[in-house]
Amino acid sequence: MGNNAVVKHMKMFRKITNICLGNGWMNLNPYLNFKGKFKKVDKAILTRTELDLMARKEFASDRLAQVRDTFLFCCFTGLAYSYVQKLEKAR
């Protein structure tokens, strides 16, 4: 897990801790000296040419072709992989 993911989860857990402190369920604040800092991440954006090249790539395995198709579907629709994973066939 990267630094930014850890900081994000720690900040969410801090909110829960603050609720506990406010309700008197905890006496000490474990986050008193915690300073979470996000690191700047440069995300590479694929060009249309790169996506087309990927779409034309032939694989010997049907499984790899399916992974490629799923990745491209996510790229073109903006749908997160976690949502695509939950898709089911219509009945």
N, C-alpha and C positions, 0 to 999 in steps of 0.2 A: 504494500500500500504506500503510495507516495505521500510526501509531506503535506500537500494541500488537502488530501483526503483525511489525514489524521487530524489536522487543524480543524477542518469542518466538523468532524465527529466530536472533537473535544469541545468545540463551541456549543454544539447541541446538548452535550452532556452537562455543560456548565449551566445551561438554562434550567435543566432538571434539578441540579444541585442548588441553584438559587431558590427554586420553589421549596425544596426541602428545608433550606435555611430559614426562609420566610415563615414556614409553618412550624418551626421549632423542632423538626425531626432530626436535624444535624446541628452540632454546636460549632464546628470548625469548618472554614471554607478551604477545601483542598486546592482551589484555583487562585488563592490569594496572590501568588507571585507568578502565575502562568501568563506568558505573553505569546500567543500563537501568531505567527506571521506567515502569510501566504507567499509562496515563491512565484515570481512571474514565469509563466510557461509560454513559449512560442509554439503554437500549434500549426502544423503544416496543413495547408488546404490543398486537396487534390484538384488538379485542373481537369477540364472536360476531356482533354486529350489523354490524360493519364487514366481517367475512368473508362474511356472508350477502349484504350489499350488493354485494360484489365478485362473488360467485357468480351473482347475477342480472344482472350487467352484460352487455349484448349488444354484440358486436363485429362490424364489417363483415368483418373478416379472420378466416379459420379459424385462421391462425397465432397471432394474438393471443389467441383463445379457448383455444388449446392451451397457451400460456404461462400464462394465468390458471388453467387447470385444474391444470397442473403445480405452480404456486405454492400453490394451495389444498390439493392433495394433500400437499405437504410440510408445510403448516401443520397439517393434521389428523392426519397420521401421525407427525410429528416426524422424518421421514426427511430427511437432508441432501440438498440438490440434487445434490451430486456423486455420490451413490448412485443417485438417480433417473435421472441422466444415463446411468448404466451399465446400466439395465434393458433387457432385450431381450424380444421376443415369445417366448412358449413355442412350441416346435416341435411 
